[in-house]
Structures are given as C-alpha cells and as structure tokens.
Amino acid sequence: MAGWRESEVRELVGRLGERATLVQFSSAFCQPCRATRRVLAEVAEMVPGVCHVEIDAEAELDLVRALRILKTPTVLVLDAQGDIVLRASGQPRKADVIAALGKAL
C-alpha cells in the first residue's frame, strides 16, 4: 500500500489519530467484526492519540477494491502520517494490535 499520502488516507477514513489510527473494515453480519470492534476500541482508549475508525465495507466498495480488502474484518494500523504499518485480515489479538502500534508510534 506504499504510495498512499496522508491527505488521501485522511479523505478516505475521515480523521486520523494524532499518533496512530486503527482502521477496521467490517460488514453487517460479521460476528468477528464485533469482537474486533471491542478490541480496537479498548486499545484506542488505552493509548493517547490513537483513534479507531470503522468503515462499512459494503457501503464503501470503491475503497475496498482500492485497498484490496478481501474479507472482514480487515484492520489497517496507520502511523501519524497515514502510512500503513500493519494490515491484518481476520480478528486480531489485542497483543498483536498493541505490538503494531509500537511500530507506528
């Protein structure tokens, strides 16, 4: 996903956290998406300057195609500049999200 500029990512996801952003692609009837939402919200609460943004994959098909999102949940960890530090498909473990944030911060 190299080549994405902060302005493009900001436009796509709405707002970036001051230090990092956890972007979650979800769909309506995705049970793992609900658990992922809880994990990412907890991590964002724990770490100052980190924002959690959830995107409805079904409503944002152009974005899903552009980023090659193949399943939900898919999580992107962005640094403060909007660069993708981690991409994970499926339900991430809290420890893995925290470790990825360590790289982003």
C-alpha positions in Angstrom: 0.0 0.0 0.0 3.0 2.2 -0.4 2.3 5.4 -2.1 -0.7 6.4 -0.1 -0.4 10.0 1.1 -1.7 11.3 4.4 -4.2 13.6 2.6 -5.6 10.6 0.6 -5.9 8.4 3.7 -7.4 11.2 5.7 -10.0 11.7 3.0 -10.8 8.0 2.9 -11.1 7.3 6.6 -12.3 10.7 7.8 -9.9 11.5 10.6 -6.6 10.3 11.7 -5.4 10.0 15.3 -2.7 12.3 16.4 -0.3 9.4 16.9 -1.9 6.5 15.1 -5.2 5.2 13.6 -6.8 1.8 13.8 -8.9 1.4 10.7 -11.4 -1.5 10.7 -13.3 -2.7 7.6 -16.5 -4.5 8.8 -19.7 -5.9 7.4 -23.2 -6.1 8.9 -23.5 -9.7 9.9 -19.8 -10.4 10.7 -19.5 -11.8 14.2 -15.7 -11.5 14.3 -16.1 -7.8 13.4 -18.0 -7.2 16.6 -15.2 -8.7 18.7 -12.6 -6.8 16.6 -14.5 -3.5 17.3 -14.3 -4.2 21.1 -10.5 -4.9 20.9 -9.7 -1.9 18.8 -11.8 0.4 20.9 -10.1 -0.9 24.1 -6.6 -0.3 22.6 -7.6 3.2 21.3 -8.8 4.1 24.8 -5.5 2.8 26.4 -3.2 4.7 24.2 -3.4 8.6 24.0 -3.5 10.0 20.5 -4.8 6.8 18.9 -8.1 6.8 17.0 -10.3 3.8 16.0 -12.2 4.3 12.7 -14.7 1.7 11.5 -15.6 1.5 7.8 -18.6 -0.4 6.4 -17.1 -2.5 3.7 -20.4 -3.0 1.9 -21.1 0.8 1.7 -17.5 1.7 0.6 -16.9 -0.8 -2.3 -14.6 1.6 -4.2 -12.3 1.9 -1.1 -12.5 -1.9 -0.5 -11.4 -2.5 -4.1 -8.7 0.1 -4.0 -7.2 -1.3 -0.8 -7.8 -4.9 -1.9 -9.8 -5.8 1.2 -10.8 -9.5 0.7 -12.6 -10.3 3.9 -14.0 -8.7 7.0 -12.7 -7.9 9.5 -9.6 -6.4 8.0 -7.6 -4.0 10.1 -5.1 -1.4 9.0 -2.8 0.3 11.5 -1.7 3.7 10.3 1.0 5.9 11.7 0.6 9.6 12.3 1.4 10.3 8.6 -1.2 7.9 7.4 1.2 5.3 6.2 0.1 1.7 6.7 2.3 -0.1 9.3 0.2 -3.3 9.6 -2.5 -5.0 7.6 -4.3 -7.9 9.2 -7.2 -10.0 7.9 -9.4 -11.7 10.4 -9.9 -11.0 14.1 -6.6 -9.6 15.6 -5.4 -10.4 19.0 -5.1 -7.4 21.4 -1.4 -8.1 21.9 -0.7 -8.0 18.1 -2.5 -4.7 17.8 -0.5 -3.2 20.6 2.7 -4.5 19.1 1.8 -2.9 15.7 1.1 0.3 17.5 4.6 0.2 18.9 5.9 0.3 15.3 3.5 3.1 14.4 4.4 5.3 17.4 
